[in-house]
Amino acid sequence: MTPAAAVPLQIALVGSPNAGKTTLFNALTGSQAKVGNYPGVTVERREGLMRGASRELRILDLPGTYSLAAETPDERVVSQVLDGEIPDEPVPDALVVVLDGTSLSRGLGLVTQVLQRERPTVLVVTMVDEVRARGGRLDLAQLSRILGIPVIGVIGHRGVGLDELRELLVKPESWSQPSVLPPAEPADKRFAWVDRVAEEIGAELTTKDRRTERLDAVLLHPFWGMLIFTAVMVLLFQSIFSWAAPAMNWIDGVFGDLGRMSRETLPESLLTDLWTDGVLAGVGSVLVFLPQILILFGLIHFLEDVGYMARAAFVVDRVMGWVGLQGRCFVALLSSYACAIPGIMAARTIASPRDRLATIFVAPFMTCSARLPVYTLLIAAFVPAFKVFGPIGSQGLVMMGLYLLGAFTALASAALLKSTLLRGTMSTFYLELPPYRFPTLKLLLSQVWGSARKFLKRAGTLIMVASIVLWALLAFPRIESDPSLDAKSQAKAQLDASAAATLGRGIEPAIAPLGFDWKIGVGLIASLAAREVIVATLAQIYAVEDPDDFDGLRSALVQDVAFSLPVALSLLVFFVFALQCTSTIVIMARETGGWRWPALAFSYMLALAYGASFVTYRISTALL
């Protein structure tokens, strides 16, 4: 007979968003999670082994949910996992319900639904330090007696209560069985029971959160709230230029030195050319933008963790309502600023199928981090840098203008969809406003590193492969060396005879009305793999003539007579609108259940990009 301690246990964490469930998961597992999707669905699955346990415990972090009466895809998955309805997904042996102690009464309804599954359950109450700070005295022992299950108060980021929880999790078979199973009763009776229990255990806080009230009075104000939101966005985009410059210059210098050292120490050969003009010029030209991406991710994660993003969703709900969407859609669209893929996946929390589909369709318009290298390169090369107001500069304002153009186009497109293909009644918007909390430095750094790691993975895999392919297209077919030509002229002759030049000239007639030559054409084709690859493409094309660093590429663009300010503006506008990310198209197909909507989105955005780019080039040429 197999000893109980030798049998692996599957323990699922259940809780509402902002309850501290993921913080608890990271504390138990050390954040060494396996991330994937549930079989047959696209909802993310996170699982990790509990550290320091005397037996193998697999901790499953279920998506956040307010109720097991499923309305959204995430909520349906939680219910299906608990009921064993997902193929190849084991039914959890035990459940851990995580509730925020400052809003305990709101979460007790979820507890009663979980207890109906009649499975070993423990209740973890987080934020108990904040409850005490606000005059609360939760009687967790009494709550344990009422529910008939263990109840533990924890402070996840400080480790308080975790040892007691770990001891419990090792032996779920010893937990007492729940004494409360709410039958299928009317909602008003269930709410009445929750109110009685909340009063009995002292769930009502004696001191109001005056800090939250004072801040919300300003941040949620119809006028001041929108003004502050605008100011936060301006500061966000301005910081991308001002704060990142020293680190960008350092990375730029490192790759420049590597290129020169490679040329000086390695023998002249195709392998040396591949290393310097392919890998270093390609990957290095993208990695130089890592500081800007770190700043963008850091500020977005900070604003989300501190509790401001939920307020921003509330503030812009009125604006979203004008286009037929709700404030919750804004949260998904805001996630798309980092990358459209998590933004599209975040749309699962939207209950209305029409709103969810509209959000997925327009999410690629939001300016993702992959566009940032393109914007930075062209703005730095062609937009004069001067102060406009205080620390606010012209380049930061142009960057913000591009972000706003994408956002306004997303809203206008959503309005068009909701009035035509996705016409329907307006859905109800509800959103829990979390209390203001400063995230720990460890949590913030782990979040930023997680986002940056995805960017570095792209640079180390997709962009490197694309760079090598592009180098081959630029290097072949080889032409014979002409002794009468200097190195620069020989390099230009090789470039003109390359397969890339042939490919670019083949599409040049179609893109010439936009002001683009064959070099940009090659970059546009390459950017279908990932938008930022166009920077690597241009770096390789111009590396034949100039050093393979950011300043060298910027100088090369300025010196090229075919690259002018109207061309730069046209290309910027094209990148605002075009859907140039294969990964995003694939995710859209998975989330919408077919290729109809991704095909429509690609065609619509391409037509919009071509038309807007054409108009921009013609107007700017006439004016400049």
C-alpha positions as CSV (number, residue, x, y, z in Angstrom):
1,M,0.0,0.0,0.0
2,T,1.4,3.4,-1.0
3,P,2.0,5.7,2.0
4,A,-0.2,8.8,1.9
5,A,2.8,11.1,2.0
6,A,4.2,9.5,-1.2
7,V,1.0,10.4,-3.2
8,P,1.3,13.8,-5.0
9,L,-1.4,16.3,-4.0
10,Q,-3.0,18.8,-6.3
11,I,-4.1,21.9,-4.4
12,A,-6.0,24.7,-6.1
13,L,-6.0,28.4,-5.0
14,V,-9.4,30.1,-5.5
15,G,-10.1,33.8,-5.0
16,S,-11.2,37.0,-6.4
17,P,-8.9,39.4,-8.3
18,N,-6.8,41.7,-6.0
19,A,-7.3,39.3,-3.1
20,G,-3.6,38.4,-2.9
21,K,-3.9,35.0,-4.4
22,T,-1.0,35.3,-6.8
23,T,1.2,36.8,-4.1
24,L,0.4,33.7,-1.9
25,F,1.2,31.4,-4.9
26,N,4.6,33.0,-5.4
27,A,5.3,32.8,-1.7
28,L,4.5,29.1,-1.6
29,T,6.2,28.1,-4.8
30,G,9.0,30.7,-5.1
31,S,7.3,31.8,-8.4
32,Q,8.9,28.8,-10.2
33,A,5.7,28.2,-12.1
34,K,4.9,26.2,-15.2
35,V,2.7,28.3,-17.4
36,G,0.5,26.9,-20.1
37,N,-3.1,26.7,-21.2
38,Y,-5.9,24.4,-20.0
39,P,-6.7,21.6,-22.5
40,G,-9.2,22.7,-25.1
41,V,-9.3,26.3,-24.0
42,T,-7.0,29.4,-24.1
43,V,-7.2,30.4,-20.4
44,E,-3.7,30.4,-18.8
45,R,-2.8,27.7,-16.3
46,R,-0.1,28.3,-13.6
47,E,1.2,25.5,-11.5
48,G,4.2,25.1,-9.2
49,L,5.6,22.8,-6.5
50,M,5.4,24.0,-2.9
51,R,8.9,24.7,-1.5
52,G,10.1,22.9,1.6
53,A,7.2,20.4,1.7
54,S,7.6,16.8,3.1
55,R,5.6,15.5,0.2
56,E,5.0,16.6,-3.4
57,L,2.4,19.3,-3.5
58,R,1.4,20.8,-6.8
59,I,-0.1,24.3,-6.3
60,L,-2.5,25.4,-9.0
61,D,-3.2,29.1,-9.3
62,L,-6.7,29.4,-10.7
63,P,-7.9,32.5,-12.5
64,G,-9.4,35.2,-10.3
65,T,-13.2,35.0,-10.0
66,Y,-15.9,36.7,-7.9
67,S,-18.4,33.8,-8.3
68,L,-18.6,30.2,-9.5
69,A,-21.8,31.2,-11.4
70,A,-19.6,31.6,-14.5
71,E,-20.1,34.5,-16.8
72,T,-16.6,34.9,-18.3
73,P,-14.2,32.3,-19.8
74,D,-11.9,32.6,-16.8
75,E,-14.8,32.0,-14.4
76,R,-16.0,29.1,-16.4
77,V,-12.6,27.4,-16.2
78,V,-12.5,27.8,-12.4
79,S,-15.9,26.1,-12.1
80,Q,-15.0,23.4,-14.6
81,V,-11.7,22.6,-12.8
82,L,-13.4,22.3,-9.5
83,D,-16.1,20.0,-11.0
84,G,-13.6,17.9,-13.0
85,E,-15.0,18.8,-16.3
86,I,-11.8,19.7,-18.2
87,P,-10.2,16.7,-20.0
88,D,-6.8,15.6,-18.8
89,E,-7.0,18.1,-15.9
90,P,-6.9,16.3,-12.5
91,V,-9.6,17.3,-10.0
92,P,-7.9,19.2,-7.1
93,D,-7.5,17.1,-3.9
94,A,-7.9,20.2,-1.7
95,L,-8.9,23.8,-2.1
96,V,-7.5,27.0,-0.7
97,V,-9.9,30.0,-0.8
98,V,-8.1,33.4,-0.6
99,L,-10.1,36.4,0.6
100,D,-9.1,40.0,1.2
101,G,-9.6,40.7,4.9
102,T,-10.6,44.3,4.3
103,S,-13.5,43.2,2.2
104,L,-14.2,39.8,3.8
105,S,-18.0,40.1,3.6
106,R,-17.9,40.4,-0.2
107,G,-16.0,37.2,-0.5
108,L,-18.0,35.0,1.8
109,G,-20.5,34.2,-1.0
110,L,-17.6,32.7,-3.0
111,V,-16.6,30.6,0.1
112,T,-20.1,29.1,0.3
113,Q,-20.0,28.2,-3.3
114,V,-16.6,26.5,-2.9
115,L,-17.8,24.6,0.1
116,Q,-20.6,23.0,-1.9
117,R,-18.0,21.0,-3.7
118,E,-17.5,19.1,-0.5
119,R,-13.8,18.9,-0.8
120,P,-11.1,19.6,1.9
121,T,-10.9,23.4,2.1
122,V,-8.9,25.9,4.0
123,L,-9.7,29.7,4.0
124,V,-6.8,32.1,3.9
125,V,-7.5,35.7,4.9
126,T,-5.0,38.2,3.5
127,M,-4.3,41.8,4.4
128,V,-4.8,41.2,8.1
129,D,-2.3,43.8,9.0
130,E,-4.3,46.4,7.1
131,V,-7.5,45.2,8.9
132,R,-5.8,45.9,12.3
133,A,-4.4,49.2,11.1
134,R,-8.0,50.3,10.3
135,G,-9.4,49.2,13.7
136,G,-10.7,45.8,12.6
137,R,-10.6,42.8,14.9
138,L,-11.5,39.8,12.7
139,D,-12.5,36.8,14.8
140,L,-11.0,34.1,12.5
141,A,-11.4,31.4,15.2
142,Q,-15.2,32.1,15.2
143,L,-15.3,32.1,11.4
144,S,-13.5,28.7,11.5
145,R,-16.2,27.3,13.9
146,I,-19.0,28.7,11.7
147,L,-17.6,27.3,8.5
148,G,-16.2,24.1,9.9
149,I,-12.9,24.6,8.1
150,P,-9.4,25.9,9.0
151,V,-9.0,29.7,8.7
152,I,-5.6,31.3,8.6
153,G,-4.7,35.0,8.5
154,V,-1.6,35.8,6.4
155,I,0.5,38.7,5.2
156,G,1.8,37.2,2.0
157,H,4.7,39.6,1.1
158,R,6.0,39.4,4.7
159,G,5.6,35.6,5.2
160,V,3.4,35.9,8.2
161,G,1.1,32.8,8.6
162,L,2.8,30.9,5.8
163,D,4.5,28.3,8.0
164,E,1.1,27.4,9.6
165,L,-0.4,27.2,6.1
166,R,2.4,24.9,4.8
167,E,1.9,22.5,7.7
168,L,-1.8,22.3,7.0
169,L,-1.4,21.8,3.2
170,V,0.8,18.8,3.8
171,K,-2.1,16.8,5.4
172,P,-5.4,17.9,3.9
173,E,-6.9,14.6,4.8
174,S,-6.8,15.7,8.4
175,W,-8.8,18.9,7.8
176,S,-12.2,19.1,9.4
177,Q,-15.1,18.9,7.0
178,P,-17.2,22.0,6.3
179,S,-20.3,22.5,8.5
180,V,-21.9,25.0,6.1
181,L,-23.3,23.8,2.7
182,P,-25.7,26.5,1.5
183,P,-28.4,24.9,-0.5
184,A,-29.9,26.3,-3.7
185,E,-31.6,29.2,-2.0
186,P,-32.7,32.6,-3.3
187,A,-29.9,35.1,-3.4
188,D,-31.4,37.4,-0.8
189,K,-31.2,34.5,1.8
190,R,-27.6,33.8,1.0
191,F,-26.7,37.5,1.3
192,A,-28.6,37.7,4.6
193,W,-26.5,34.7,5.9
194,V,-23.3,36.4,4.7
195,D,-24.3,39.6,6.5
196,R,-25.0,37.8,9.8
197,V,-21.6,36.0,9.7
198,A,-19.8,39.2,8.8
199,E,-21.3,40.9,11.8
200,E,-20.6,38.0,14.1
201,I,-16.9,37.9,13.3
202,G,-16.4,41.7,13.2
203,A,-15.8,42.0,9.5
204,E,-16.9,45.6,9.5
205,L,-13.9,47.9,9.9
206,T,-14.2,50.5,12.6
207,T,-12.0,53.0,10.8
208,K,-12.7,54.1,7.3
209,D,-9.8,54.2,4.9
210,R,-9.5,58.0,4.9
211,R,-6.5,58.0,2.6
212,T,-8.4,56.0,-0.1
213,E,-11.4,58.3,0.3
214,R,-9.3,61.5,-0.1
215,L,-7.5,60.2,-3.1
216,D,-10.6,58.8,-4.8
217,A,-12.4,62.1,-4.3
218,V,-9.8,63.6,-6.7
219,L,-8.8,60.7,-8.9
220,L,-12.4,59.6,-9.6
221,H,-13.6,63.2,-10.2
222,P,-15.2,63.7,-13.7
223,F,-12.9,66.6,-14.5
224,W,-9.8,66.3,-12.2
225,G,-9.7,62.6,-12.6
226,M,-9.4,62.9,-16.4
227,L,-6.9,65.7,-16.1
228,I,-4.7,63.7,-13.8
229,F,-5.0,60.6,-16.1
230,T,-3.8,62.7,-19.0
231,A,-0.9,64.1,-17.0
232,V,0.1,60.6,-15.9
233,M,0.1,59.4,-19.5
234,V,2.2,62.5,-20.6
235,L,4.8,61.7,-17.8
236,L,4.8,58.1,-18.8
237,F,5.8,58.7,-22.4
238,Q,8.2,61.6,-21.6
239,S,10.1,59.3,-19.2
240,I,10.6,56.8,-22.0
241,F,12.9,59.3,-23.7
242,S,14.5,61.2,-20.7
243,W,15.2,58.4,-18.2
244,A,16.4,55.7,-20.7
245,A,19.0,57.8,-22.5
246,P,22.1,57.0,-20.3
247,A,21.4,53.2,-20.3
248,M,20.7,53.2,-24.1
249,N,23.9,55.0,-24.7
250,W,25.8,52.4,-22.7
251,I,24.2,49.5,-24.5
252,D,24.9,51.3,-27.8
253,G,28.5,51.6,-26.9
254,V,28.9,48.0,-25.8
255,F,27.5,46.7,-29.1
256,G,29.6,49.2,-31.1
257,D,32.8,48.0,-29.3
258,L,31.8,44.4,-29.9
259,G,31.4,45.1,-33.6
260,R,34.8,46.8,-33.9
261,M,36.5,44.1,-31.8
262,S,35.0,41.5,-34.0
263,R,36.2,43.1,-37.2
264,E,39.7,43.6,-35.8
265,T,40.2,40.2,-34.3
266,L,38.3,37.8,-36.6
267,P,39.5,37.0,-40.1
268,E,37.7,38.3,-43.1
269,S,35.0,35.6,-44.0
270,L,31.3,35.1,-44.4
271,L,31.1,33.8,-40.8
272,T,32.6,37.1,-39.5
273,D,30.1,39.0,-41.7
274,L,27.3,36.9,-40.3
275,W,28.4,37.6,-36.7
276,T,28.9,41.4,-37.1
277,D,26.4,42.3,-39.8
278,G,23.8,39.7,-38.9
279,V,23.7,38.9,-35.2
280,L,25.3,42.0,-33.7
281,A,23.8,44.5,-36.0
282,G,20.4,42.8,-35.9
283,V,19.9,41.8,-32.3
284,G,22.0,44.7,-30.9
285,S,19.9,47.2,-32.7
286,V,16.8,45.9,-30.9
287,L,18.4,45.3,-27.5
288,V,19.4,49.0,-27.3
289,F,15.7,49.8,-26.6
290,L,15.6,47.5,-23.6
291,P,15.9,50.4,-21.1
292,Q,12.8,52.1,-22.6
293,I,10.8,48.9,-22.4
294,L,11.9,48.3,-18.8
295,I,10.7,51.8,-17.9
296,L,7.4,51.3,-19.7
297,F,6.8,48.0,-18.0
298,G,7.9,49.3,-14.6
299,L,5.6,52.3,-14.6
300,I,2.6,50.3,-15.9
301,H,3.1,47.5,-13.3
302,F,3.6,50.1,-10.5
303,L,0.4,52.0,-11.5
304,E,-1.5,48.7,-11.6
305,D,-0.1,47.4,-8.3
306,V,-0.6,50.7,-6.4
307,G,-4.3,50.6,-7.4
308,Y,-4.4,53.4,-9.9
309,M,-5.2,51.4,-13.1
310,A,-8.6,50.3,-11.7
311,R,-9.4,54.0,-11.1
312,A,-8.3,54.9,-14.6
313,A,-10.7,52.3,-15.9
314,F,-13.5,53.9,-13.9
315,V,-12.5,57.4,-15.1
316,V,-12.5,56.5,-18.7
317,D,-15.7,54.4,-18.5
318,R,-17.7,57.4,-19.7
319,V,-15.5,57.7,-22.7
320,M,-15.7,54.0,-23.4
321,G,-19.4,54.2,-23.1
322,W,-19.5,56.7,-26.0
323,V,-18.1,54.0,-28.3
324,G,-20.3,51.2,-26.9
325,L,-17.8,49.6,-24.6
326,Q,-17.4,49.4,-20.8
327,G,-14.6,50.4,-18.5
328,R,-13.5,46.8,-18.0
329,C,-12.5,46.8,-21.7
330,F,-10.1,49.6,-21.0
331,V,-8.1,47.3,-18.6
332,A,-7.6,44.8,-21.5
333,L,-6.7,47.6,-23.9
334,L,-4.3,49.1,-21.4
335,S,-2.6,45.7,-21.1
336,S,-2.0,45.9,-24.9
337,Y,0.5,48.8,-24.4
338,A,3.0,46.1,-23.3
339,C,1.9,43.6,-25.9
340,A,-1.3,43.0,-27.8
341,I,-1.2,39.3,-26.9
342,P,-1.8,39.6,-23.1
343,G,-4.3,42.4,-23.9
344,I,-6.3,40.1,-26.1
345,M,-6.1,37.3,-23.4
346,A,-7.2,39.8,-20.7
347,A,-10.4,40.3,-22.6
348,R,-11.6,36.9,-21.1
349,T,-12.7,38.8,-18.0
350,I,-15.3,40.7,-20.1
351,A,-18.7,39.0,-19.6
352,S,-20.4,40.4,-22.8
353,P,-19.4,38.3,-25.9
354,R,-19.9,41.4,-28.1
355,D,-17.7,43.6,-26.0
356,R,-15.1,40.9,-25.7
357,L,-14.9,40.4,-29.5
358,A,-14.8,44.2,-30.1
359,T,-11.9,44.5,-27.6
360,I,-10.0,41.7,-29.2
361,F,-10.5,43.2,-32.6
362,V,-9.2,46.7,-31.7
363,A,-6.4,45.7,-29.2
364,P,-3.7,45.6,-31.9
365,F,-4.2,49.4,-32.4
366,M,-2.9,50.1,-28.9
367,T,0.8,50.9,-29.2
368,C,2.7,47.8,-28.0
369,S,6.3,47.8,-26.9
370,A,7.3,46.2,-30.3
371,R,6.5,49.6,-31.9
372,L,8.6,51.5,-29.5
373,P,12.0,50.8,-31.2
374,V,10.6,52.0,-34.5
375,Y,9.1,55.1,-33.0
376,T,12.2,55.9,-31.0
377,L,14.5,55.5,-34.0
378,L,12.5,57.7,-36.4
379,I,11.7,60.3,-33.9
380,A,15.3,60.6,-32.7
381,A,16.4,60.8,-36.3
382,F,13.9,63.3,-37.7
383,V,12.1,65.2,-34.9
384,P,14.2,68.1,-33.5
385,A,14.6,67.9,-29.8
386,F,13.6,71.0,-27.9
387,K,11.8,71.9,-24.7
388,V,8.1,72.7,-25.0
389,F,7.0,73.2,-21.4
390,G,9.3,72.6,-18.4
391,P,10.6,69.0,-18.6
392,I,8.2,68.2,-21.5
393,G,10.1,67.9,-24.8
394,S,9.0,67.8,-28.5
395,Q,10.1,64.2,-29.0
396,G,8.1,63.0,-25.9
397,L,5.0,64.8,-27.2
398,V,5.4,63.2,-30.7
399,M,5.7,59.8,-29.0
400,M,2.5,60.5,-27.0
401,G,0.7,61.7,-30.1
402,L,1.4,58.3,-31.8
403,Y,0.1,56.5,-28.7
404,L,-3.0,58.7,-28.7
405,L,-3.5,58.2,-32.4
406,G,-3.5,54.4,-31.9
407,A,-5.9,54.7,-28.9
408,F,-8.4,57.0,-30.7
409,T,-8.4,54.7,-33.7
410,A,-9.1,51.7,-31.5
411,L,-12.1,53.5,-29.9
412,A,-13.4,54.7,-33.2
413,S,-13.1,51.2,-34.7
414,A,-14.8,49.8,-31.6
415,A,-17.7,52.3,-32.1
416,L,-17.9,51.2,-35.8
417,L,-18.1,47.6,-34.8
418,K,-20.6,48.0,-32.0
419,S,-22.9,49.9,-34.4
420,T,-22.7,47.4,-37.2
421,L,-21.4,43.8,-36.9
422,L,-21.6,43.7,-33.1
423,R,-24.7,45.7,-32.5
424,G,-26.4,44.9,-29.2
425,T,-27.4,46.2,-25.8
426,M,-24.9,47.9,-23.5
427,S,-23.6,45.5,-20.8
428,T,-23.4,46.2,-17.1
429,F,-20.0,47.4,-15.8
430,Y,-18.9,46.5,-12.4
431,L,-15.3,46.8,-11.1
432,E,-13.9,46.4,-7.6
433,L,-11.6,49.3,-6.6
434,P,-8.7,47.9,-4.6
435,P,-7.2,49.9,-1.7
436,Y,-4.1,51.9,-2.5
437,R,-1.0,49.9,-1.6
438,F,2.6,50.3,-2.4
439,P,4.0,47.1,-4.0
440,T,7.1,45.7,-2.5
441,L,10.3,46.2,-4.5
442,K,10.7,42.5,-4.9
443,L,7.2,42.1,-6.4
444,L,7.7,45.0,-8.7
445,L,11.1,43.8,-9.9
446,S,9.8,40.3,-10.5
447,Q,6.9,41.6,-12.6
448,V,9.2,43.9,-14.7
449,W,11.7,41.1,-15.1
450,G,9.0,38.7,-16.3
451,S,7.9,41.2,-18.9
452,A,11.5,42.0,-19.9
453,R,12.3,38.3,-20.2
454,K,9.7,37.9,-22.9
455,F,11.2,40.7,-24.8
456,L,14.7,39.2,-24.4
457,K,13.4,35.8,-25.5
458,R,12.1,37.4,-28.7
459,A,15.4,39.1,-29.2
460,G,17.3,35.8,-28.6
461,T,15.1,33.6,-30.8
462,L,12.7,35.2,-33.3
463,I,14.7,38.4,-33.9
464,M,18.0,36.5,-34.1
465,V,16.6,34.0,-36.6
466,A,15.0,36.9,-38.6
467,S,18.4,38.7,-38.5
468,I,20.3,35.7,-39.9
469,V,17.7,35.2,-42.7
470,L,17.9,38.9,-43.6
471,W,21.7,38.8,-43.6
472,A,21.6,35.9,-46.0
473,L,19.2,37.8,-48.3
474,L,21.5,40.8,-48.2
475,A,24.7,38.7,-48.7
476,F,23.6,36.5,-51.5
477,P,24.0,36.0,-54.4
478,R,27.7,37.0,-54.0
479,I,29.3,39.2,-56.7
480,E,33.0,39.2,-57.6
481,S,35.2,41.7,-55.9
482,D,36.2,44.7,-58.1
483,P,39.7,45.9,-57.3
484,S,38.8,49.3,-58.8
485,L,36.1,49.9,-56.2
486,D,36.7,51.0,-52.6
487,A,35.2,49.0,-49.7
488,K,32.2,51.3,-49.5
489,S,31.4,51.1,-53.2
490,Q,31.9,47.3,-53.2
491,A,29.5,47.0,-50.3
492,K,26.9,49.1,-52.2
493,A,27.3,46.9,-55.3
494,Q,26.8,43.8,-53.3
495,L,23.7,45.3,-51.7
496,D,22.2,46.3,-55.0
497,A,22.7,42.7,-56.4
498,S,21.3,40.9,-53.3
499,A,18.2,38.9,-53.1
500,A,16.8,41.4,-50.6
501,A,17.1,44.2,-53.1
502,T,15.4,42.1,-55.8
503,L,12.5,41.3,-53.3
504,G,12.3,44.9,-52.2
505,R,12.2,46.3,-55.8
506,G,9.5,43.8,-56.6
507,I,7.1,45.5,-54.1
508,E,8.4,49.0,-54.5
509,P,5.8,50.1,-57.1
510,A,3.0,49.2,-54.5
511,I,4.6,51.2,-51.7
512,A,6.2,54.1,-53.7
513,P,3.0,56.2,-53.3
514,L,3.7,56.1,-49.5
515,G,7.2,57.5,-50.0
516,F,8.8,54.1,-49.3
517,D,11.8,52.7,-51.3
518,W,12.8,49.0,-51.6
519,K,14.8,49.2,-48.4
520,I,11.8,50.1,-46.3
521,G,9.8,47.5,-48.3
522,V,12.2,44.7,-47.2
523,G,11.7,46.0,-43.6
524,L,7.9,45.9,-43.9
525,I,8.0,42.3,-45.1
526,A,10.4,41.3,-42.3
527,S,8.2,43.1,-39.7
528,L,5.4,40.6,-40.3
529,A,7.4,38.3,-38.0
530,A,7.5,41.0,-35.3
531,R,7.2,44.8,-35.7
532,E,10.6,45.6,-34.2
533,V,12.4,43.5,-36.8
534,I,12.3,46.4,-39.2
535,V,14.9,48.1,-37.0
536,A,17.2,45.0,-37.3
537,T,16.5,45.0,-41.1
538,L,17.5,48.6,-41.5
539,A,20.5,48.1,-39.3
540,Q,21.8,45.3,-41.5
541,I,21.1,47.2,-44.7
542,Y,22.9,50.3,-43.5
543,A,25.6,48.4,-41.6
544,V,27.3,47.9,-45.0
545,E,28.0,51.7,-45.0
546,D,27.9,52.7,-41.4
547,P,28.7,51.3,-37.9
548,D,26.2,48.9,-36.5
549,D,25.1,51.0,-33.6
550,F,22.1,53.1,-32.9
551,D,23.8,56.5,-33.6
552,G,25.2,55.1,-36.8
553,L,21.9,53.8,-38.0
554,R,20.2,57.1,-37.1
555,S,22.9,59.0,-39.0
556,A,22.6,56.7,-42.0
557,L,18.8,57.4,-42.2
558,V,19.4,61.1,-42.0
559,Q,22.1,61.0,-44.7
560,D,20.0,58.8,-47.1
561,V,18.4,61.2,-49.6
562,A,15.5,58.7,-50.0
563,F,14.7,59.0,-46.2
564,S,13.2,62.4,-45.4
565,L,10.9,63.8,-42.7
566,P,7.7,63.1,-44.8
567,V,8.9,59.5,-45.3
568,A,9.5,59.1,-41.6
569,L,6.1,60.5,-40.7
570,S,4.5,58.2,-43.3
571,L,6.3,55.2,-41.9
572,L,5.3,56.1,-38.3
573,V,1.7,56.4,-39.3
574,F,1.9,53.1,-41.1
575,F,3.2,51.4,-38.0
576,V,0.4,53.0,-35.9
577,F,-2.3,51.2,-37.9
578,A,-0.9,48.1,-39.5
579,L,-1.2,44.6,-37.9
580,Q,2.3,43.3,-38.4
581,C,2.6,40.6,-35.8
582,T,2.1,37.0,-36.7
583,S,1.9,35.9,-33.1
584,T,-1.0,38.4,-32.5
585,I,-2.9,37.0,-35.5
586,V,-2.5,33.5,-34.2
587,I,-3.7,34.4,-30.7
588,M,-6.7,36.3,-32.1
589,A,-7.7,33.1,-34.0
590,R,-7.4,31.0,-30.9
591,E,-9.4,33.5,-28.8
592,T,-12.2,34.0,-31.4
593,G,-12.4,30.3,-32.4
594,G,-11.4,30.8,-36.1
595,W,-9.7,32.8,-38.7
596,R,-12.6,35.0,-39.8
597,W,-12.0,37.8,-37.3
598,P,-8.1,37.8,-37.6
599,A,-8.4,38.0,-41.4
600,L,-10.9,40.9,-41.1
601,A,-8.6,42.7,-38.6
602,F,-5.5,42.2,-40.8
603,S,-7.2,43.5,-43.9
604,Y,-9.0,46.4,-42.2
605,M,-5.8,47.6,-40.4
606,L,-3.7,47.2,-43.6
607,A,-6.1,49.2,-45.6
608,L,-6.3,51.9,-42.9
609,A,-2.5,51.9,-42.6
610,Y,-2.0,52.3,-46.4
611,G,-4.6,55.1,-46.7
612,A,-3.4,57.1,-43.7
613,S,0.2,56.7,-44.7
614,F,-0.6,57.9,-48.2
615,V,-2.4,61.0,-46.9
616,T,0.3,61.7,-44.4
617,Y,3.1,61.6,-47.0
618,R,1.2,63.8,-49.5
619,I,0.3,66.4,-46.9
620,S,3.7,66.5,-45.2
621,T,5.5,66.7,-48.6
622,A,3.3,69.7,-49.6
623,L,3.9,71.5,-46.3
624,L,7.6,70.8,-45.6
